[in-house]
């Protein structure tokens, strides 16, 4: 299930996933973010946005796999509240 990062807010991402979970949709994972190629966002800022979204989403269900273009987040680290980020080459 994709959620926006650069052109959305963490609160909207959480609301979208809460809606689906309340309706018992089976979600295996969440892909965070858009491809910011050519946009006015530094890799560090984009990774910070992904981290903010990931922290809030992980609090909904620590078993969801979280990932995306700029952030690679391990499920184990999310469940403990610690984030592991890795910038993934385009």
C-alpha positions as CSV (number, residue, x, y, z in Angstrom):
1,X,0.0,0.0,0.0
2,X,1.6,3.3,-1.0
3,X,1.5,6.4,1.2
4,X,2.8,9.9,0.4
5,X,5.7,11.5,2.1
6,X,7.0,14.5,0.1
7,X,3.6,15.7,-1.0
8,X,1.6,14.7,2.0
9,X,1.7,14.6,5.8
10,X,2.5,11.9,8.3
11,X,-1.0,12.4,9.8
12,X,-2.6,11.6,6.4
13,X,-0.5,8.5,6.0
14,X,-1.5,7.3,9.4
15,X,-5.2,8.1,8.8
16,X,-5.1,6.1,5.5
17,X,-3.6,3.0,7.1
18,X,-5.8,3.2,10.2
19,X,-8.9,3.3,7.9
20,X,-7.7,0.1,6.1
21,X,-6.8,-1.7,9.3
22,X,-10.2,-0.9,10.9
23,X,-11.9,-2.4,7.9
24,X,-9.7,-5.6,8.3
25,X,-7.8,-5.2,5.0
26,X,-4.8,-7.5,5.1
27,X,-1.7,-5.3,4.6
28,X,1.7,-6.9,4.3
29,X,3.7,-3.8,3.8
30,X,3.6,0.0,3.1
31,X,5.7,1.8,0.5
32,X,6.4,5.2,1.7
33,X,7.0,8.2,-0.6
34,X,7.3,9.4,-4.1
35,X,10.4,9.6,-6.2
36,X,11.8,13.1,-5.5
37,X,14.0,13.1,-8.6
38,X,14.5,16.7,-9.7
39,X,12.5,18.1,-6.9
40,X,13.7,20.6,-4.3
41,X,14.4,18.1,-1.5
42,X,17.8,17.1,-0.2
43,X,18.4,13.4,0.4
44,X,18.7,14.1,4.1
45,X,15.4,16.0,4.3
46,X,13.6,13.3,2.3
47,X,15.0,10.6,4.6
48,X,13.9,12.6,7.7
49,X,10.4,12.8,6.2
50,X,10.4,9.0,5.6
51,X,11.6,8.5,9.2
52,X,8.8,10.6,10.6
53,X,6.1,8.8,8.6
54,X,7.7,5.4,9.5
55,X,7.7,6.0,13.2
56,X,4.0,6.9,13.2
57,X,3.1,3.9,11.0
58,X,5.1,1.5,13.0
59,X,3.1,2.5,16.1
60,X,-0.1,1.2,14.3
61,X,1.2,-2.3,13.7
62,X,4.8,-3.3,14.3
63,X,4.4,-6.3,12.0
64,X,3.9,-4.2,8.9
65,X,6.9,-4.1,6.6
66,X,7.9,-0.5,5.9
67,X,10.0,0.7,3.0
68,X,10.3,3.1,0.1
69,X,12.6,4.7,-2.4
70,X,14.7,6.7,0.1
71,X,14.4,4.7,3.3
72,X,15.0,1.0,3.9
73,X,13.5,0.3,7.4
74,X,13.8,-3.0,9.2
75,X,10.6,-4.3,10.9
76,X,12.6,-5.4,14.0
77,X,14.0,-1.9,14.5
78,X,10.7,-0.3,13.9
79,X,9.0,-2.4,16.6
80,X,11.5,-1.2,19.1
81,X,11.0,2.4,18.1
82,X,14.5,2.7,16.8
83,X,14.9,3.5,13.1
84,X,17.5,2.1,10.8
85,X,17.9,4.1,7.6
86,X,19.9,3.4,4.6
87,X,20.0,5.7,1.5
88,X,19.3,3.5,-1.4
89,X,20.9,4.4,-4.7
90,X,18.4,5.4,-7.4
